[in-house]
């Protein structure tokens, strides 16, 4: 039996191990920014995008290492960390409402 491009196209696409909607909560450890901001994002394959609540872009690799940029209004932050089966954590830094801050983030898959 021959296997060719037509057969490859007929196979269903495999989703990424981290696919789904994630809720990310940001905590401030340096600076005067408020803690507790929450931003949902969607992972599809290796791509990270917004699930509402701002602009989100980034990527996640097979090992779960993630790099993300988030913008909400004039506030913006970038961060990195790691996702696992249903949760994740990492660090961020950015400018929130004019204040430069940094901290940690925690994510849970919904």
N, C-alpha and C positions, 0 to 999 in steps of 0.2 A: 504494500500500500504506500502510495506516495504522499508526502506531506508538503504542501506548498503554501503560497501566500493566501489563497482562497480559504484553506482550512484554518490558517492562523487568524484570519479575520472573523471566522465563524465562532471562535472560542470567546467566551465572555471575558470582559476586562476584569482583572483582579483589582480589588480595592486595596488601598494602603492600610497598613496595620494601625494607623492613627486616624483614619477617616472618621468624620463626624463633627458635631458641634461641641466646642469646648468653651467653658466659662472661665475667664481669667480674672482673678482679683489681685490688684496691685497694693502693696504695702510700702510706705515710705520709711526708709531708714536714715537718709541724710537729706536735709533741706526742710522747708516748711510746707510742702505740699500735703494735702489731705490724703489719708489712707483710705482704702476701701473702694476705690474705683473698680468697677467691673466692666469688662468688655468681652462680648462673645466673639469667637472666631470659628471658621470652618476649615477643616483640613480635608483636602481631596488629593489623594496621591501624595506628591511631595509639595503641593502648593498650599499656602495658608492665606486665607482671605477673610473679609468681614462677614459676620453673620448678623450684622446690625449694630448700631451704637458707635459708628466711626469708621474710618478707613483703616484696614488692616492688610498688610502684605508681608510675605515672607516665605520661608521654605523649611521643611523638615526632612531629614534623611532617614534611611532605613533603620539606623541605630536609635532614632528618636531625638537627635540633636536638632534644635530648632532655633532659628533667628527670625525676629519679627520686628516690623515697624508699625506703630499705631499712631493715628492722628484723629483727634476729636476737637473740632473747632480750631482754635489757635494753639492748642496743646498738642505736643507730640513726644513720643518716646520710642526708644529702640531697646530691644532686649534679646537675651539668649538663654538657653537652658536645655532641658531634656523632658521629653514626653515619655510616659510608660503606657501600660495597657489602658488605664482609666484616669490617670492623673499626671501632673507634671509640675515642675518648679524651675525657677531660674532667677536672674537678676535683670534690672532695667535701669535706664537713666534717660532723662529728658527734661523738657520744660513744660510745666503744668501751670497754666494761668499766670505766666510770666516768671515763675520761680523755677530755678534749676534744682532738680532733685534726683535721687536714685533710691533704689530699694530692691525688694524681692517681689516675685509673683508666684501664685499658686493656681493651677488649672485643674479642672475636673471635666471629664467628658459627660455630656448630658444625654 
